Amino acid sequence: MLNQETINIIKSTVPVLEVHGEAITTRFYQLLFANHPELLNIFNHANQKQGRQQRALAGAVYAAAAYIDNLEAIMPVVVQIANKHRSLGIMPEHYPLVGQNLIAAIKDVLGDAATDEIIDAWTKAYGVIADAFISVEADMYREAEEQPGGWEGFRRFIVANKVKESDLITSFYLKPEDGKRIASYQAGQYISVKIEKKVNDDYTHIRQYSLSDAPGKDYYRISVKREPENGDKPEGVVSNYLHRTVQEGDRLLISAPAGDFILDTDSDIPLVLISGGVGLTPMVSMAKTAADLQPSRKVTFIHAAINGNLHAMGEQIKELSTANANVTSYFCYEKPTDEDRQRNAFHKEGYIDLNWLKSILPDNEADFYFCGPLPFMKAINRALKAWGVPEQRIHFEFFGPKGSLDE
């Protein structure tokens, strides 16, 4: 427990973190990887280069400081991050390394403003925060291993089937090499894929992909978008490796399902699933799960794609709608092709907006789940709030480090 003096000092640094938080976390990662390059086998290099991880950590540090006297208030954030840590294989012994380099980064960035009192307070506070994460993650590791079909760490799976879903998205059906049972999961969760072979550098790469089918099968399915080079953004190392190199019969290392973005099957009010691009992967899992477990629940599936060539799993959703009277689907194409027009493959041209949502939904009395590129998610979030949808009925998932939907 922290004494009141330490709490007061930590809280006094909140305005400083608001201004210098990202500079501190940027310096932190520089120090961490310089001192412990082996950790580059765990962290996503692309998120580092794009600054996404630095911004996410800065937000987490800021929240921890603001709520240092009431960490229960940020427990949902702790659980979300802990899920990712368990999926990646972050262990208790990593936390002292992080603490040492975070304190050093605070000293470097703040200079003389980082008094001995502030450094001492943050050292104590980090110990309390680290203990909270270690405790939560210990329970998660135990559950992942001890659940029916569960396992410790990474387990080898065979690519049983590889299916092209669109010009950019391919599905991989994964079955355990040992032929034993696999752990179930909740719709919306993800698995981590570890690539041990050296791809572009000397490091292992780990990426998290949403499970894109309903649970209860003898396989896991992930549907991966091949990330092409885009301006200053290089092509995705792992996604391109999976698309170009991995074939049926190959082996992949997989961690047990994780994640807190899950479908609430205890709710029976109408369900609206809204996705953009590859953000449809957890939505497909949720739609199929709702149809299986809640056949009387009204489900509306809304997906936005650039055109039919880039629209993955559209036929699966159409079949789901045909087979289930309570499932309705709508597709919005930004730039439909002539073939899309001839086939009447979409319901709206352009972008999803509030007026269109109001025209296809009877009202806003529903649970709304959405996922997609950040600008898309900001637009959907803005529309739902403008429609008066209560915050507790708005659910969304970031692919990668946590971001912000605030304008």
N, C-alpha and C positions, 0 to 999 in steps of 0.2 A: 504493500500500500504506500502511496505517496503522501507525504505530509502537506499541510496547507501552504507552507512557504514554497515548496517545489511546484505545487499546482499553480500558485499565483505567478511564479516566474514563467512557467510554460505558457500560461494564458497571455502573459504580457508580450510574448513573441508572436502571437497570432497575426498582428498587422504586418510584422516583418516578413512572415512566411507568405502572406498574401502578395507581397511585392517581389520577394526574392526566392520564393519556393521553387520555381522551375530552374533557376540558376543553380540552386543548391542540389537539386536532384540530378541535373545534368553533370555537375561536377562529381556527384556521388558515383554515378555509373562510370565515369572516366577513371576514378580511383579504384573502384571495385574490380573492373576488368583488367586494369594495369597490375593490380596486386594479386588477383586471382583469375587469370585468364581461363582456367578450367570451367568457370561458371558460364562462359560463352557457349558451352554445350547444352545449357538449359534455356537461356534467354533468347527471345526472338530478335535476331539482328535487325530485321526490317523495321520493327517497331522502335528500336533504338535509333536507327538512322532517320526515321521520320519524326522523332520527338514524341511519339505517342506514349511511350512508356514513361518518359520523364514527366510529361504533363499529368498522367494518371497517378504516379507516385506523389507528385507535388500536392495533388488534391487529397490524397490519402493522409499525407503528413499534416496538411492544414486541418483536416477534419479531426485527426487524432489530438492535435493541440487544442482545438476549440472545445473538444469534449473530453479532455483528459480527466475531468472529475466525474464523468458519466459515460464510460466507454460502452455501456449497454445501449446507449442511444445510437451508436454507429455499428452495432453488432451485425445488422444486415450487410454492411459493406465488408466487415471482417469475414463473414461467411462466404460472400461472393469471391473475395480474393483468396480465401483459404481453399475453396473448391479448385481454383486454378492451380494453386500451389500443390495440392495433393495430386492433381492430374499430371503435373510436370515432374513431381518427385522432389520438391523442396523439403529439406530435412532440418531437424532442430540445430544441427551443427552449422548450418548456413547462417543462422541468425546473428551469432557474434561477429561474423565477417561483415555482414550488412551493417551492424551497429557501429563497428569501428570506422568504417568508411563513410557512413552517414555523418557521424560526429566530426570527422575530419573535413568533410565537405562543408558543414556549417561553419567551421573555423575559417576555411579558405575563403568562402564567399562573404561572410560578415566581417572578417578581419577583427579589428579592435573592438567592434560592437559585440563580438562573441566573448563576453566576460567569463571568468572562471565560474561564476554563479550560474550563468546560462548553460554553459557546457556541462556542469555537474548536474543541473536539473534535467537536461535533455538526455544525459546518460542514464539517469534513474528512470525517466519516463519511457525511454526506449525499452528498458528491461521489462517494464510492466506490459507494454504493448506487445513485445515479442513473446512474452509468456502467454498472453491471450491467444495469439495466433498458434503457437505451438500446441496449446491445449485443445483448441478447436480442431486443428489438423490431425492431432493424434487420434481423436474420435473418428475422423473421416478415414484415416488410413486403416484403422481397425475394422470399420464397417465395410470398406472396399474389399478387404481380404476375407472377412468372415461371412459375408452374405452368401447365399446360395449361388454357386457359379463364380464367386469372386476370386481375386488373386492379388498378390503383392507386386508392386512395381509394374513392369512392362511384361506383357505376355505375347508370344509369337502367334500371329494369325496368317492364314493363307488367303490370298485374293482369289475367291471362288468365282467371281464374275466381275467383269469390267464393262460398263454400259455407257455409251455416249448419250447424254441427255439433251445437249444443245451444242452450239458451236464452241462454247467455252466451259461447259459443265459436264463432268463425267462422274458416274456413280461407281463406287467400289464396294462389292459385297464381301465381307470378311468373316471367315470361319476359323475357329481355334485350331491350331496345328495338332494339339493333343487330343482333339475330338471330344473333349469333356464339355460339360455344361458352361454356359456363359452367364454373366450377371445380367439381370434385367435392368431397366432404366425407366425414367419418367420422360414423357414427351417434352422436348425442348433441351435435353441434356446433350453433352458432347463427349467425345473421347480424344485423347492425345495420340498422335502418330509420331513415333521416333524414327528418324532416318539416320542409321549409323554409318552408311556409306558416305564417303567424303564427296560433297556436292559443292563445287565452286571454292571450297576452303577446307580447312583441316578440322572442322567442328561437326559434332552431332547436331542435328536440327530437330526440334520438336514443334509440332503445330497442332492446334485444337480444331476439330471439325464437328459440327452438329450432326447428330444422328438423324437421318432423313426418312426413316421408316417407323412404323408403330413397333413398340416393344413386343416381346413374346415370341420372336422368331429364333431360329438357331444360328442366326448371323447378325452382324451389325452392318448397316449401310451408311456410308458417308457419300455426299455428293459435292465434289470439289471443283471450284472455279479455277481455271488456269489463269493466273494473274499475268497478263502480258506487260511488256515494258510500256510505260506511259509517261512521256515527258522526262522529268528528272527521276521518276520512280522506276527502279529496275524491275525486271520481271521477277515473279515469285519463285524463290529457290525450290521450295518443297512442292508447291502446286504443279510447277512445270516438270519436276522430276516424276511426280506421280503420273501425270498425263503422258509424258514421253517415254519414260523408262520402265515403270512398273507394269507388269503384265499378269494375266491370269496364271496362277500357280506360284507367283512370287510370295515372299514372306514379308510381313510388316510387324513392327513392335507396337503394341497398343496398351494403353493404361485403361483401367476400369472407368465406366461412365461417371461423369461428374457434372456439376452445374446447378444453379439455383433458379434459372429461368425455366419454369416448369408449368405445364398446364394444370390448372386447378380443376380436377374432376369432381370435387365436392360441390362446386357451383353448378346450378342448372339453368341459369339465365342464358339468353342467347350469347353465342360466341362469335366474335368477328376477328378473323386472322388476316392481317395486311402485310404484304411483303414486297420488297423490291429486289430485283436481281437474285443473287445467290442467297439473300436473306430468306428465301422461301424454304430452305432446308428444315429448320425447326418447325416451321408452319405446316409443312406436309406431314411431319410426324404428329403434330397436334391434331390436325384434321382427321387423319386416319385413326388416331387413338380415340378421339371424341366419337367418331362413327362407330367404333368397336364397343366402347364402354358406355356411351350415353346416346344410344340410337334415337332417343326422343328429343335430344337437345338441338335447337336450331343453330346451324353452323353456316357462316358466310365466309368464303375464302376469296380474298381480293389480292390479285398479284399484278405488279407493274414490271414490264420488261421493255427493252428498246424495240424489239420486234419478235416475230415468231422464230427466227433463227436463233435467238438468244433466250428463248423461253423454255426452261427445263421443266420436265415432268407435268406439262400441261395436260397430256392425255390421261395421266394417272388421276389427276384432280377431276377431269371430266367424267371418267369412269366412276369415281367415288360419288360424284353428284348424281349420276344416273342411277346408281345402285342404292342411294340413300335419299329418300324424299326430303329429309330435313337438312341436307347439305346443298348449298347454292354457291356457284363460283362465278367470278367476274374477272376479266383480264383487261388491263389497260396498257396499250402500246404507245410509246413515245413517238416512234417513227415507223409505222407499219409499212411492210413491203406490199407490192402489188398482189403477190400471192396471198398475203394475210387478208387483204381486202376481198379477194375472190373467194376465200374460204370462210369469210365472216369469222375470223379467228379471234377477234377481240370485241370488247363492248364499249371502249372509250379510247379516243386518240388524244395523246398529250400526256397530262399528268393527273394523278389522283388528287382531287381537291374536295373541299368541304361540300360544295353544292352537289357534286356527283355522289358523295357518300350519303347525303340526305335523300337523294333520289332513288338509291338502291336499298337503303336500310329503312325500316319502318320508323325507328326512333333511335335515341342514343342509349337505350336501356340494354346494355350488353357489356360483356367482358371483352376488352380490346387488347390484342397482342400484336406487336409489329416488330419487324426486323428488316434491315437493309442498309444501304450506304448512309453515311451520316447526314448528308443534306436531305435525303428522302425521309429519314427518321425525324429530323427537325420539322419538316413540313407536315408530316402526319401528326406529330405531337401537338404542333400549333393548331392544326385543324380540330383535333379532338378536344383540346382545351377551349377553343372558341365555341364549340358545340355544347360546352358545359358538362363534358364527361368527367365524373369525379376521379380524382387522382388515384384512388385505390382500385379503380377498374381499368387503369392504363398500365400495361406491362410491356416492356421492351428489352431487347438484348443487344449489346455491343459485340461485334466480332473483334476480338483483340482487347487491348486495355480499355478500361472504363473511360468514357468521354462525357460530354455535357450536351444536352439538347437545348440549353438556354441560348437565346439569341444574343 
